[in-house]
Amino acid sequence: MRERRYAVVGAGPSGLAAARALQREGIAFDGFEASRGVGGLWDIDNPRSTVYESAHLISSRTTTEFAEFPMRTTADYPSHRELVAYFREYAEHFGLAAHYRFDTTVTALRRDDDGDWTVTASGPDGERTARYAGVVIANGTLAAPRMPDFPGTFTGEILHTSGYRSARQLDGKRVLIIGAGNSGCDIAVDAVHSAASVEMSVRRGYHFVPRYLFGRPADTLNQGRPLPPRIKQFVDSRVLRAFTGDPVRFGFPEPDHRIYESHPIVNTLILGHLGQGDLRIRADVARFEGDTVHFRDGTHGRYDTVLLATGYRLDYPFVERADLNWTGMAPTLFLNIFPPSFNGLFVMGMVEASGLGWQGRYEQAELIAAYLRAEVDHPERASLFRRRVNVPWPDLTGGYRYLGLERMAYYVNKDAYRGTVRALIRSLREPARTALRTRRTTRG
């Protein structure tokens, strides 16, 4: 029987997780990476990278690293340079890079009549095609900038955070940052030391989480059994308010959501700079007029640079949207991985959750690999797994009511998500034991 070989698109953390999981299951694969080596967006020299010189993890090292390969650094929040070195060590340790074709961009995926996929890729030797039993898409979610339209024309410089590398780009300039996500707040903290002035235009309020609580990385606390959502929101919001104060006092709007219903800002330095008068909060933008920006509260200001901290959109340009069951703001995938048609495509990394880390993404890869192994060795288990898309899908929210925003379209609760994924991995590997455990739980 012809060898079942799979393609992996991307060599960032999600792509490396997919490669490692396939390797452990003895599944043949080829990897494709547009950049020179592994690391994905964390490699600042990668042309598709969107990190900046001051970028660090916003989740702590121990909640983010791959479980089987701990980081050697002692930093709680490593820099992008430490992270790309970590991914290179990971790839070298497990011999993953040898499976990849670097400087090679996948330009098209086409499903053939027999169900296999033809992958077209352009690299140093020109354009080539190859056929695979399936494709793991792991090219990341933070590469295609979301560029909003505003009425009027701005005659100064408009820059998205994806094009920001250093505060030197803002030396001596009057800067308006539109948006206050984690990148926007990081850049604001950078800019106050070199820009002539820094202001931030925001539409909604945010919850701010310090990197340290009680002398420990904040996300290492409460790692046991999760509290019910409303209790956790009640307790944590009051603890955080005690540490950070009320962001409304610094000019931010009152949040229109409870904590954890949108990704919090893991940066309290910005509150200190606001308190010092180093920067100022502005209302939502109404329109541009030359070098002047008019705001919805009737005020206005003059600027040299408008920096858009407006996030990113999902971008899988080499595959038809119908093949990914794209509906609305994002593909609708079983567990954010599997198209309901089970057409041989698998998406890695299209999942966001506070505290999920790369180990959570590795568990995604484990589930893909366990399914592919079951297709060959235990087809009845794979068939049972596929039938799960015909019943109500698991609730991955953990009881939280996430905001209905584009960037939240693939947001999940880490405990609900990882628990579901782990249970399904067991069902593909040990269905009899899992079924027995389920019956006992039901009776008990």
C-alpha positions in Angstrom: 0.0 0.0 0.0 1.3 3.5 -0.9 2.9 5.3 2.1 0.5 7.8 3.6 2.5 11.0 3.7 1.3 14.4 5.0 2.4 18.0 4.5 2.9 20.5 7.4 2.7 24.2 6.4 4.7 26.3 8.8 7.7 25.9 11.2 6.6 28.2 14.0 5.5 26.7 17.4 2.3 25.2 16.0 4.1 23.7 12.9 6.8 22.2 15.1 4.2 20.8 17.4 2.5 19.1 14.5 5.8 17.8 13.2 6.8 16.4 16.6 3.4 14.7 17.1 3.5 13.1 13.6 7.1 12.0 14.2 6.1 10.3 17.5 3.3 8.4 15.8 5.6 7.3 13.0 3.6 9.2 10.4 5.6 10.3 7.3 5.5 14.1 6.6 7.2 16.9 4.7 7.3 20.4 6.1 7.2 23.7 4.2 8.4 27.0 5.7 8.5 30.3 3.8 11.4 31.7 6.0 15.0 30.6 6.4 14.4 28.4 9.4 12.2 27.6 12.4 10.6 30.1 14.7 7.7 31.6 12.8 6.8 35.1 13.8 9.2 34.9 16.8 12.1 35.1 14.3 12.3 38.9 13.9 14.4 38.4 10.8 11.6 36.4 9.1 10.0 38.7 6.5 6.5 37.7 7.8 7.4 38.3 11.5 5.3 40.8 13.3 7.4 41.0 16.5 9.3 44.1 17.6 12.6 44.5 19.5 11.1 44.8 22.9 8.7 41.9 22.5 8.5 39.3 25.2 6.1 36.5 26.1 3.0 37.8 27.9 2.4 34.4 29.4 5.0 33.0 31.7 7.6 30.5 30.6 6.4 27.5 32.7 2.8 27.8 31.5 3.9 28.2 27.8 6.8 25.8 27.1 6.5 22.4 25.6 6.2 19.9 28.5 8.8 17.4 27.1 11.3 20.2 26.4 11.5 22.8 29.1 13.2 26.1 28.4 16.7 26.5 29.8 16.4 30.2 30.5 15.5 31.4 34.0 13.6 34.4 32.7 9.9 34.3 33.6 8.9 36.2 30.4 11.6 35.5 27.8 12.4 37.8 24.9 11.7 36.9 21.3 15.4 36.2 20.8 15.4 33.6 23.6 12.2 32.1 22.1 13.5 31.7 18.6 16.7 30.1 20.1 14.4 27.7 22.0 12.5 26.7 18.9 15.8 26.0 17.1 17.0 23.9 20.0 13.7 22.0 20.0 13.8 21.3 16.3 17.5 20.2 16.5 16.9 18.0 19.5 14.1 16.0 17.8 15.5 16.2 14.3 12.6 18.1 12.9 14.3 20.6 10.7 15.5 17.8 8.4 11.9 17.2 7.3 11.4 20.8 6.2 12.0 22.7 3.0 12.9 26.2 4.0 12.6 29.4 1.9 9.7 27.6 0.4 6.2 29.1 0.2 3.0 27.0 -0.3 1.0 28.8 -2.9 -1.9 26.4 -3.5 -3.7 23.3 -2.1 -6.0 21.4 -4.4 -8.0 18.3 -3.5 -7.7 15.6 -6.1 -10.5 13.3 -7.2 -9.1 10.4 -5.1 -9.2 12.6 -1.9 -5.5 13.3 -1.8 -4.1 16.8 -1.8 -1.8 18.4 -4.4 0.5 20.9 -2.7 2.1 23.6 -4.9 5.1 25.4 -3.4 7.6 27.9 -4.7 11.2 27.7 -3.4 14.9 28.1 -4.4 14.4 25.5 -7.2 11.3 27.1 -8.6 7.7 25.9 -8.4 7.0 22.3 -7.6 4.0 20.1 -6.8 3.6 17.0 -4.7 0.7 14.9 -3.5 -0.1 14.1 0.1 -2.8 12.2 2.0 -3.5 15.3 3.9 -2.2 18.7 5.0 -1.7 20.3 8.4 -2.0 24.0 8.1 0.1 25.8 10.8 1.1 29.1 9.2 -0.1 31.2 12.2 -2.8 33.7 13.0 -0.8 36.9 13.4 0.7 37.7 10.0 -2.1 39.4 8.0 -2.8 42.9 9.6 -6.4 44.1 10.0 -6.5 47.5 8.3 -9.6 49.5 9.2 -11.0 52.3 7.1 -11.5 55.8 8.5 -13.4 58.7 6.8 -11.1 61.3 5.4 -7.4 61.4 4.5 -4.4 61.4 6.9 -1.4 63.2 5.3 1.1 61.9 7.9 2.5 58.4 8.2 0.1 55.4 8.8 1.8 52.3 10.2 0.4 49.0 11.5 2.0 47.3 14.4 3.1 44.6 12.0 5.5 47.1 10.5 6.8 48.3 13.9 10.2 47.1 15.0 11.7 49.7 17.3 10.9 53.0 19.1 13.5 54.6 16.9 10.9 54.7 14.2 8.9 57.1 16.4 11.8 59.4 17.4 10.6 63.0 17.8 7.1 62.3 16.4 3.6 63.1 17.6 2.2 59.6 17.7 -1.4 58.4 17.9 -1.9 54.7 18.6 -5.3 53.4 17.6 -6.2 50.4 19.7 -4.9 49.3 23.1 -4.3 45.6 22.9 -1.2 44.0 24.2 0.9 45.1 21.3 -0.5 48.6 21.3 0.3 49.0 25.0 3.8 47.6 24.6 4.5 50.0 21.9 3.1 53.0 23.8 5.5 52.1 26.7 8.3 52.0 24.2 7.4 55.2 22.5 7.1 57.5 25.6 10.9 57.5 25.8 11.6 58.8 22.3 8.4 60.3 20.7 7.5 63.9 21.1 4.1 62.9 22.4 2.1 59.6 22.6 -1.7 59.3 22.7 -4.0 56.3 22.4 -7.4 56.2 20.8 -9.6 53.5 22.3 -13.2 52.3 21.8 -13.7 50.1 24.8 -12.3 49.5 28.2 -9.9 46.8 29.2 -9.0 44.6 32.2 -5.3 44.9 33.1 -3.3 42.0 34.6 0.1 42.6 36.2 2.9 40.1 35.2 3.6 39.4 38.9 1.2 38.9 41.8 2.5 38.1 45.3 6.0 37.8 43.8 5.1 35.1 41.3 4.1 35.2 37.6 0.4 35.9 37.7 -0.6 33.1 35.5 1.1 30.5 37.7 -1.5 31.1 40.4 -4.7 29.1 40.6 -3.3 26.3 38.5 -5.4 23.6 40.3 -9.0 22.8 39.8 -10.6 25.8 38.0 -13.1 27.9 39.9 -16.6 28.4 38.5 -16.5 31.3 36.0 -18.6 33.8 38.1 -16.6 33.1 41.3 -13.3 33.4 39.5 -14.3 36.6 37.8 -15.6 38.1 41.1 -12.4 37.1 43.1 -9.8 38.0 40.4 -11.4 41.3 39.4 -11.1 42.5 43.0 -7.6 41.2 43.5 -6.5 42.8 40.3 -8.2 46.1 41.1 -6.3 46.1 44.4 -3.0 45.7 42.6 -3.6 47.9 39.5 -6.2 50.4 40.6 -9.1 51.5 38.4 -8.1 52.0 34.7 -11.0 54.4 34.3 -9.2 56.8 36.5 -6.4 56.9 33.9 -8.8 57.7 31.1 -9.9 54.3 29.8 -13.6 53.7 29.3 -15.4 51.4 31.7 -15.1 47.8 30.3 -18.3 46.5 28.7 -17.4 42.9 29.7 -16.3 40.9 32.7 -12.7 39.9 33.1 -11.7 36.9 30.9 -14.5 37.5 28.4 -11.9 39.2 26.2 -8.2 38.8 26.4 -6.8 41.0 29.2 -3.9 43.4 28.8 -0.8 41.9 30.5 0.9 45.3 30.9 0.5 47.6 33.9 3.5 49.8 33.0 1.2 51.7 30.8 -1.0 52.7 33.8 2.2 54.1 35.4 3.0 56.2 32.4 -0.6 57.4 32.2 -0.3 58.4 35.9 2.9 60.3 35.1 1.4 62.1 32.2 3.7 60.5 29.7 0.7 59.6 27.5 -3.0 60.4 27.1 -6.1 58.4 26.3 -8.3 59.7 23.5 -11.8 58.7 22.3 -12.6 56.6 19.3 -11.6 58.1 15.9 -14.3 59.9 13.9 -12.3 61.1 10.9 -9.0 62.2 9.4 -8.3 65.7 8.0 -4.8 66.3 6.9 -2.5 65.9 9.9 -5.5 66.3 12.2 -7.5 63.4 13.8 -11.0 64.2 15.0 -12.4 62.1 17.8 -16.0 61.1 18.5 -16.2 63.2 21.7 -15.6 66.4 19.6 -11.9 66.8 20.4 -9.1 66.7 17.9 -5.3 66.5 17.7 -2.4 66.9 15.3 -0.1 64.0 14.6 2.9 62.9 12.5 2.3 59.1 12.8 -0.9 57.1 13.3 0.0 53.6 14.4 -2.7 51.0 14.0 -2.8 48.5 16.9 -5.8 46.9 15.3 -4.9 43.3 15.3 -4.7 40.6 12.6 -7.1 38.6 10.5 -7.0 34.9 9.7 -5.2 34.3 6.4 -5.0 31.0 4.6 -4.5 32.4 1.1 -3.4 29.1 -0.5 -6.7 27.2 0.1 -10.3 27.7 -0.8 -12.4 29.0 2.0 -15.1 26.4 1.4 -12.5 23.7 2.1 -12.0 25.1 5.6 -15.8 25.5 6.2 -15.3 29.3 6.5 -18.4 30.9 7.9 -18.6 34.4 9.2 -15.4 35.7 10.8 -13.4 32.4 10.8 -13.5 28.8 9.7 -16.0 26.7 11.7 -13.9 23.7 12.6 -14.6 20.8 15.0 -12.3 21.6 18.0 -10.9 24.5 15.9 -9.0 21.8 14.0 -11.1 19.6 11.8 -13.3 20.7 8.9 -16.7 18.8 9.5 -16.2 17.1 6.1 -13.0 15.5 7.3 -11.5 16.3 4.0 -7.8 15.7 4.9 -7.1 19.3 6.0 -6.2 20.0 9.7 -5.6 23.5 11.2 -3.1 24.0 13.9 -3.0 27.0 16.1 -6.3 28.6 15.2 -7.1 28.8 18.9 -6.6 31.5 21.5 -7.0 31.1 25.3 -5.4 32.7 28.3 -2.9 30.1 29.5 -3.2 27.6 26.7 0.5 27.8 25.9 2.4 25.8 23.3 1.7 22.6 25.2 -2.0 23.2 24.5 -1.2 23.5 20.8 0.9 20.3 21.1 -2.1 18.5 22.4 -4.0 19.7 19.3 -1.2 18.0 17.3 -1.4 14.9 19.4 -5.1 14.6 18.5 -4.4 15.0 14.8 -1.7 12.3 14.9 -3.8 10.0 17.0 -6.7 10.3 14.5 -4.4 9.6 11.5 -2.9 6.6 13.3 -6.4 5.3 14.1 -7.4 5.7 10.4 -4.8 3.1 9.6 -4.7 0.8 12.7 -8.2 1.2 14.1 -10.6 2.5 11.4 -13.6 1.9 13.6 -12.2 4.3 16.2 -11.6 6.9 13.5 -15.1 6.4 12.2 -16.6 6.9 15.6 -14.6 10.1 16.0 -15.8 11.5 12.7 -19.4 10.9 13.7 -19.0 13.2 16.7 -19.5 16.2 14.3 -23.1 15.1 13.9 -24.0 15.6 17.5 -23.8 18.9 19.5 -20.2 19.9 19.6 -18.4 20.2 23.0 -18.8 23.5 24.8 -15.3 25.0 24.8 -16.2 28.3 26.6 -15.9 26.9 30.1 -19.0 29.0 30.9 -17.5 32.3 29.9 -19.4 34.7 27.6 -16.8 35.9 25.1 -17.3 39.1 23.2 -18.6 38.6 19.7 -15.5 40.2 18.0 -13.6 38.9 15.1 -10.5 38.4 17.2 -12.5 36.3 19.6 -14.1 34.1 17.0 -11.7 31.2 17.8 -11.3 31.9 21.6 -11.8 29.1 24.0 -11.3 28.4 27.7 -8.1 26.5 28.2 -9.4 24.1 30.8 -12.5 23.2 28.8 -10.5 22.9 25.6 -7.5 20.9 26.9 -9.9 18.6 28.9 -11.9 17.8 25.8 -8.9 17.3 23.5 -7.2 15.0 26.0 -10.4 12.9 26.4 -10.7 12.5 22.6 -7.0 11.5 22.3 -7.7 8.7 24.9 -10.8 7.7 22.9 -8.7 7.2 19.8 -6.0 5.3 21.6 -8.0 3.4 24.3 -11.7 3.4 23.5 -12.7 0.5 25.7 -11.1 2.0 28.8 -12.5 5.5 28.0 -16.0 4.1 27.5 -15.8 2.2 30.8 -14.7 5.3 32.6 -17.5 7.3 31.1 -20.1 4.7 32.2 -18.8 4.7 35.7 -18.8 8.5 35.9 -22.4 8.5 34.7 -23.5 6.0 37.3 -21.6 7.6 40.1 
